[in-house]
Amino acid sequence: MQIKLRFLGAAQNVTGSRHMLEVNGTRLLVDCGLYQERQFKDRNWDPFDVPAGSIDAVLLTHAHLDHCGLLPKLVKEGFKGAIYCTAATAEIARIILLDSAHLQEEDAEYKRKRHEREGRKSPHPYEPLYNTTDVEETLPLFKTVGYRKSVQIASGIKATFCEAGHVLGSAVIHVCIEHEGQTRSVLFSGDIGRPDRPIVRDPAELDEADYILVESTYGDRVHKGRGDIKAEIADVINATKAAGGNIIVPSFALERSQEMLYYINELLIEDAIPNLTVFLDSPMAGAITKVFKHHSELFDAEMREFILNGQSPFAFQNLKITKTSNESKAINHIRGTAIIIAGSGMCTGGRVKHHLVNNIERSESTIMFVGYQAIGTLGRRIVRGEKDVRILGETRQVKARVVQIHGFSAHADREELLAWLKSLKNHPRKIFVVHGEAESAKSFGEYVREKTGWEVDVPEFKDEVILD
């Protein structure tokens, strides 16, 4: 039995998740994500490291763009195999990929016109990585699997999807390989959620695995508690209301927007914040929220009780879900304080940029970040404290109050990741730390090594290892 593991993305960086498992001639790709850090975006244009048509199947952990966002490009280059994931992931991926294609088509045309006007030339062609037609050709390849039900991927290779507790439908993928009486297993963490978070169930505890690829987005820090999150959100809303500004919340359409609505709804029920209008200004977030509504079987006990008591966080009074661009533009003419939740979460595109333009130079407004901001993104530059930032081709002064709420993360922290790993019932042969900036990944690798005595590696981009 020969098993080769190749780290083709999210190796000492956060986005572009892509890991290839090669077993006796069968090629499996676990995730096929888009790079979002500015310094790595060129990798999105590179051809895949092996011919796309030679890949037998894709196993998808969840529907965030940095895990599924290059699937249409893979299909465009010749992939014809199955894409295995949970039903909720398949539904959400459809929404996210169509939106991504649409934005890329718009962005390519916008950049072409802007560069012509400015006398500049792009290092890449003025065309999208993929278009909506490519997405439509990708969708029939999705095959849905249930949690904890093994699926035969190829001869001697089975995969089992278990709850990751990160976003709706997210999964940890356990790949079991049998060959000539020998058995080996490789566990891919995808993104691991935090225990006791609202809406989704907690991450599943592990049974056994010989090799584990574990994420490390927050592998060098410990989050604040949930109670602190609500208090911080309330403080921001109340202070901004008193100042007469707006609260702009750059938010990911999947999970973070729904979680934000959950907390706002709780604060309204508790009368801890004024009854302000809340805009969910993201067609994609609105569509994903509908998926949440009809996948209540994936909710945790607290969320199900919430729904049974008629207190859905997706349908409270004064919640306005905008659909058209005209509805979005109309928000800027509303007087008084409003809470505006809009994508993208790292301010790399979407409607949030327009709300930033209208509020970032207002000292009475607040920009409240509730998610991770990768190096090289506009969001990272704002939270880092830069006084001038470029938005939609123009430089803007940052006069608004900037707040970042770290404990909001859907990623487990250092101690939570270690607890998840230590739930193993066996001693793994090796741990590979991925999906974290270099400093975070190396810090977490050393922490695991120190606490467990296990063999730990922090692979670099395009590293290859043979698993014995």
C-alpha positions in Angstrom: 0.0 0.0 0.0 1.4 3.4 -1.0 -0.3 6.6 0.3 1.0 10.0 -0.8 -0.3 13.2 0.7 0.3 16.5 -1.1 -0.4 19.9 0.5 -1.6 22.0 -2.4 -3.2 24.9 -0.5 -3.8 26.3 3.0 -0.2 25.3 4.0 1.2 28.0 6.3 -1.6 30.3 5.1 -5.4 30.3 5.7 -7.2 30.2 2.4 -7.1 28.1 -0.7 -7.6 24.8 1.1 -6.6 21.9 -1.1 -5.1 18.5 -0.1 -4.5 15.6 -2.4 -4.5 12.0 -1.2 -3.1 9.4 -3.7 -3.7 5.8 -3.0 -2.5 3.0 -5.4 -3.3 5.2 -8.4 -6.6 6.7 -7.1 -6.5 10.5 -6.6 -8.7 12.2 -4.1 -8.8 15.9 -3.6 -10.0 17.1 -0.2 -11.4 20.6 -0.7 -10.8 22.9 -3.7 -10.7 26.4 -2.3 -10.1 29.9 -3.6 -7.1 31.9 -2.3 -8.3 35.2 -0.8 -5.1 36.7 0.6 -3.8 39.4 -1.8 -0.2 37.9 -1.9 -1.5 34.5 -2.9 -4.3 35.4 -5.3 -2.1 34.6 -8.3 -2.2 30.9 -7.3 -5.9 30.9 -8.3 -4.9 31.3 -11.9 -2.3 28.6 -11.9 -3.1 25.2 -13.6 -3.8 22.5 -11.1 -0.8 20.5 -10.1 -2.1 17.3 -11.7 -4.4 17.1 -14.8 -7.9 17.8 -13.5 -9.2 14.9 -15.4 -6.9 12.5 -13.5 -8.6 13.3 -10.2 -11.2 10.6 -9.3 -13.2 12.4 -6.7 -13.4 15.5 -4.5 -14.4 15.4 -0.8 -15.7 18.7 0.4 -15.6 19.6 4.1 -17.9 22.7 3.8 -19.2 25.5 1.5 -16.9 28.4 2.5 -15.3 29.9 -0.6 -11.8 29.2 0.6 -12.8 25.5 0.6 -15.1 25.1 -2.5 -14.4 28.2 -4.6 -12.2 26.7 -7.3 -14.5 23.7 -8.0 -15.8 25.3 -11.2 -12.3 25.9 -12.4 -11.4 22.3 -11.7 -14.4 21.2 -13.8 -13.5 23.7 -16.5 -10.1 22.1 -16.7 -11.5 18.6 -17.1 -12.6 17.1 -13.8 -15.5 14.7 -14.3 -15.7 12.8 -11.0 -18.1 13.1 -8.0 -18.0 15.8 -5.4 -19.0 14.3 -2.1 -20.4 16.5 0.7 -23.4 16.8 3.0 -26.8 17.9 1.7 -26.6 21.3 3.4 -23.1 21.9 2.0 -24.3 21.1 -1.5 -27.2 23.6 -1.2 -25.1 26.3 0.2 -22.2 25.7 -2.2 -24.6 26.2 -5.1 -25.5 29.7 -3.8 -21.9 30.6 -3.0 -20.5 29.4 -6.3 -23.1 31.1 -8.5 -22.5 34.4 -6.5 -18.8 34.0 -6.9 -19.0 33.5 -10.7 -21.3 36.5 -11.0 -19.0 38.7 -8.9 -16.0 37.6 -10.9 -17.7 38.4 -14.2 -18.6 41.9 -12.9 -15.1 42.4 -11.5 -13.4 41.4 -14.7 -15.4 44.0 -16.7 -15.0 46.7 -14.0 -11.2 46.2 -13.9 -10.9 46.2 -17.6 -12.6 49.6 -17.9 -10.8 51.0 -14.9 -7.4 49.9 -16.1 -8.1 51.4 -19.6 -9.0 54.6 -17.9 -5.9 54.6 -15.8 -3.5 53.4 -18.5 -2.7 50.2 -16.5 -2.6 46.6 -17.5 -3.4 43.5 -15.4 -1.0 40.6 -15.1 -4.1 38.4 -15.7 -6.6 38.3 -18.5 -9.7 40.4 -18.1 -11.9 37.4 -17.7 -13.3 35.6 -14.7 -11.6 32.4 -13.3 -14.9 30.8 -14.2 -18.4 31.9 -15.1 -22.0 30.9 -14.3 -22.0 28.3 -17.1 -19.0 26.6 -15.5 -20.8 26.6 -12.2 -23.9 25.0 -13.8 -21.7 22.3 -15.2 -20.3 21.7 -11.7 -23.5 21.3 -9.8 -24.6 17.9 -11.2 -21.4 16.4 -9.9 -22.4 16.9 -6.3 -23.3 13.7 -4.4 -24.7 14.1 -0.9 -23.9 12.0 2.1 -25.3 11.8 5.6 -23.4 12.3 8.8 -21.7 9.1 10.1 -22.6 7.0 7.1 -19.6 5.5 5.2 -19.6 6.0 1.5 -17.4 3.9 -0.9 -15.2 6.4 -2.9 -13.1 3.8 -4.8 -12.0 0.2 -4.4 -10.7 -0.1 -0.8 -11.4 3.5 0.1 -14.3 4.7 2.2 -15.1 8.1 3.6 -17.2 9.1 6.6 -18.4 12.6 7.2 -18.9 13.7 10.9 -20.1 17.0 12.4 -17.4 19.7 12.4 -19.5 22.3 14.3 -18.1 25.1 12.1 -21.0 26.1 9.8 -24.2 24.4 8.7 -23.4 21.2 7.0 -19.7 21.3 7.7 -17.8 18.0 8.2 -14.7 16.4 9.4 -13.8 13.7 6.8 -12.4 10.3 7.9 -10.9 8.4 5.0 -10.3 4.7 5.6 -8.0 2.8 3.3 -7.8 -1.0 3.1 -5.4 -2.9 0.9 -4.1 -6.5 1.2 -5.1 -6.9 4.8 -3.7 -3.5 5.9 -5.7 -0.6 7.1 -4.8 3.1 7.4 -6.9 6.1 8.1 -6.5 9.8 7.4 -8.6 12.5 9.1 -9.2 15.9 7.5 -10.4 18.4 10.0 -11.6 21.1 7.5 -12.5 23.9 9.8 -13.3 22.9 13.4 -16.0 24.9 15.3 -16.2 25.8 18.9 -18.2 23.9 21.5 -21.4 25.5 22.9 -21.8 27.9 19.9 -25.3 28.8 18.8 -27.3 27.2 16.0 -25.1 24.2 15.0 -24.2 21.1 16.9 -20.8 20.7 18.5 -17.8 19.1 16.7 -18.0 15.3 16.9 -15.4 13.6 19.1 -12.9 11.4 17.3 -12.7 7.6 17.3 -9.3 6.9 15.8 -7.0 8.0 13.0 -3.5 7.2 11.9 -2.9 10.6 10.4 -4.6 13.9 11.0 -4.6 17.2 9.1 -5.8 19.8 11.6 -6.5 23.4 11.0 -4.8 26.2 13.0 -6.5 29.5 12.1 -6.6 30.4 15.8 -3.9 28.0 16.9 -1.9 30.6 18.7 -4.6 32.2 20.9 -7.6 31.6 23.2 -11.0 33.1 22.5 -13.2 35.1 24.9 -16.4 33.5 26.2 -19.8 33.7 24.6 -21.2 36.0 27.3 -18.5 38.5 26.5 -19.5 38.5 22.8 -23.1 39.6 23.6 -21.9 42.3 26.0 -19.4 43.7 23.4 -22.1 43.7 20.6 -24.5 45.5 23.0 -21.8 48.1 23.9 -21.0 48.8 20.3 -24.7 49.2 19.3 -25.6 51.4 22.3 -22.6 53.6 21.9 -23.1 54.1 18.2 -26.8 54.8 18.7 -25.8 57.5 21.2 -23.3 59.0 18.7 -25.9 59.0 15.9 -24.0 56.8 13.5 -24.5 53.4 11.8 -23.0 50.0 12.7 -21.5 48.4 9.7 -20.8 44.7 10.1 -18.7 43.1 7.4 -19.9 39.5 7.6 -19.6 36.2 5.8 -22.8 35.1 4.2 -22.5 31.6 5.6 -23.0 31.1 9.4 -21.6 34.5 10.6 -24.5 36.5 9.3 -27.0 34.0 10.8 -25.1 34.0 14.1 -25.1 37.8 14.1 -28.9 37.8 13.7 -29.1 35.2 16.6 -27.2 37.5 19.0 -29.1 40.6 17.9 -32.4 38.8 18.4 -31.3 37.7 21.9 -30.3 41.2 22.8 -33.6 42.6 21.6 -35.6 40.0 23.6 -33.5 40.9 26.7 -34.1 44.6 25.9 -30.4 45.2 26.1 -30.3 47.2 22.8 -32.7 49.7 21.2 -35.2 48.4 18.6 -33.1 49.5 15.6 -33.7 48.5 12.0 -31.4 45.6 11.0 -30.5 45.2 7.4 -29.1 42.0 6.1 -27.8 43.5 2.9 -26.6 40.4 1.1 -28.7 38.4 -1.4 -26.4 35.5 -0.8 -26.8 35.6 3.0 -30.6 35.9 2.5 -30.6 32.8 0.3 -28.4 30.9 2.7 -30.7 31.9 5.6 -33.5 30.1 3.7 -31.3 26.9 3.7 -31.0 27.2 7.5 -34.7 27.4 7.8 -35.3 24.1 6.1 -32.4 22.2 7.7 -33.5 22.5 11.3 -32.5 18.9 11.9 -28.9 20.2 12.0 -29.6 22.7 14.8 -28.4 22.2 18.4 -30.9 21.7 21.2 -30.9 25.4 22.2 -31.7 26.6 18.7 -34.5 24.1 18.3 -36.1 25.3 21.5 -35.7 28.8 20.3 -37.6 28.0 17.1 -40.3 26.0 19.0 -41.0 29.1 21.2 -41.6 31.2 18.1 -38.5 33.3 18.5 -36.7 32.6 15.2 -33.6 34.9 14.8 -34.3 34.8 11.1 -37.7 36.5 11.2 -37.7 39.1 14.0 -39.4 42.5 13.7 -37.4 45.3 12.0 -35.2 42.8 10.2 -35.0 43.8 6.5 -33.4 41.4 4.1 -32.5 43.4 0.9 -32.6 41.7 -2.5 -31.9 44.3 -5.2 -29.1 46.8 -5.5 -31.7 49.6 -5.4 -32.8 48.4 -2.0 -29.2 48.4 -0.9 -28.6 51.9 -2.1 -31.7 53.1 -0.4 -30.2 52.2 3.0 -27.8 55.2 2.7 -30.7 57.6 2.7 -32.2 56.4 6.0 -31.8 58.8 8.9 -30.9 57.7 12.3 -28.9 54.6 13.4 -29.2 51.3 11.6 -27.3 48.0 11.9 -26.1 47.0 8.4 -24.8 43.4 8.0 -23.2 43.0 4.5 -20.6 40.9 2.7 -17.9 40.2 2.2 -16.6 39.4 5.6 -13.0 40.5 4.8 -14.2 43.5 2.8 -12.7 42.0 -0.4 -15.8 42.7 -2.4 -19.6 42.9 -2.3 -22.0 45.5 -0.9 -20.1 46.1 2.3 -17.6 48.2 0.3 -20.3 50.7 -0.6 -21.4 51.0 3.0 -17.8 51.5 4.1 -17.5 54.4 1.5 -20.6 56.0 3.1 -19.5 55.5 6.7 -15.8 55.1 7.1 -15.2 58.8 7.2 -17.9 59.4 9.8 -16.6 59.5 13.3 -20.0 58.7 14.7 -20.2 55.4 12.8 -18.7 52.1 13.9 -17.2 49.3 11.7 -17.6 46.1 13.7 -15.6 43.1 12.5 -16.9 39.7 13.7 -14.7 37.4 11.7 -11.1 36.6 10.8 -9.3 39.1 8.6 -6.6 37.4 6.5 -3.3 39.2 5.8 -3.6 41.3 2.6 -7.3 42.0 2.8 -9.0 45.4 3.2 -10.5 44.2 6.4 -7.0 43.4 7.8 -5.7 46.8 6.9 -8.6 48.5 8.6 -8.4 46.5 11.9 -4.6 47.0 11.8 -5.2 50.7 12.3 -4.3 52.1 8.9 -5.4 55.7 8.6 -6.0 55.7 4.9 -7.4 52.8 2.9 -8.3 52.4 -0.8 -11.9 51.4 -1.4 -13.5 51.2 -4.9 -10.5 52.9 -6.5 -10.4 55.9 -4.1 -8.4 56.6 -0.9 -10.6 57.1 2.2 -9.6 58.3 5.6 -10.6 55.9 8.5 -12.4 58.2 10.9 -15.1 55.7 12.1 -14.6 53.7 15.2 -13.2 50.3 14.5 -14.0 47.3 16.7 -13.0 43.6 16.3 -14.8 41.0 18.3 -12.5 38.0 18.4 -14.6 35.5 20.4 -17.2 35.5 17.6 -15.0 33.1 15.6 -16.5 29.9 14.2 -13.0 28.4 14.5 -11.8 26.5 17.6 -9.0 28.2 19.5 -5.7 26.6 20.6 -7.2 24.8 23.7 -10.4 23.8 21.9 -8.4 22.3 19.0 -6.2 20.4 21.4 -9.2 19.0 23.3 -10.7 17.9 20.0 -7.4 16.1 19.1 -7.1 14.5 22.5 -10.6 13.0 22.2 -8.9 10.4 20.0 -9.0 6.9 21.3 -5.6 6.0 19.8 -2.1 7.5 19.4 -1.9 8.9 15.9 1.2 8.3 13.8 1.5 11.9 12.8 -0.3 15.3 13.0 -0.1 17.7 10.1 -0.9 21.3 11.0 -2.5 23.3 8.1 -5.0 26.1 7.4 -3.3 28.8 9.5 -0.8 31.7 8.9 2.8 30.5 9.3 3.2 31.9 12.8 -0.1 30.4 14.1 0.5 27.0 12.5 4.0 26.7 13.9 2.9 27.9 17.3 0.1 25.3 17.4 2.3 22.6 16.1 4.8 23.2 19.0 1.9 23.4 21.5 0.5 20.0 20.4 4.0 18.4 20.4 4.6 19.8 23.9 1.2 18.7 25.4 1.0 15.2 23.8 4.4 14.1 22.7 3.0 13.2 19.3 4.9 13.6 16.1 3.8 16.9 14.5 4.7 18.5 11.1 3.8 21.9 9.7 4.0 21.4 5.9 4.8 24.1 3.4 3.0 24.8 0.1 3.4 21.8 -2.3 5.1 19.6 0.2 4.6 15.8 -0.4 4.9 13.0 2.2 4.6 9.2 1.9 2.4 7.8 4.7 3.6 4.4 5.8 
